[in-house]
């Protein structure tokens, strides 16, 4: 059985646009994953992060997957590691690559390692605007419809590239 998953891409270290291109290719080579679409790319200011960071490059991937959500999360972690992702002690520090599992169909999961949908989707313009570009009427379980949620984040600084 195939599910639709949405993955948030973020990077603010190194050549983030080159990283985006590389990750698109890598995802298509992961067993059980197929990249369907990629949103337009955005530039955003760091949110809830230590000062002095570069802006982020953000996008959202729409995937078809036969993997269970926990296995998908593991694959995404492996891709992050391939790109030198370092998980430091400082929350929301700069990173070469951040892949967030945002949604898998309408699944709701609350485990020690995974929460679906991602708990901060509705608070982040850098997630909602790319999601809107892909699927404006997408319903995020327990949070609402993307085209309506986007109204609450219009004040966050975001630039479409």
RABEL-V788615 format. One record per helix or strand. SS is the DSSP state (H for helix, E for strand). FROM is the first residue (numbers start at 1). TO is the last residue. Records with the same first field share a line. If there is no record, write none. Layout:
SS->FROM-TO / FROM-TO
//
This chain:
E->3-11 / 33-38 / 42-44 / 56-65 / 98-104 / 109-110 / 115-116 / 139-140 / 144-145 / 158-160
H->16-29 / 69-82 / 121-123 / 125-135 / 146-153
//
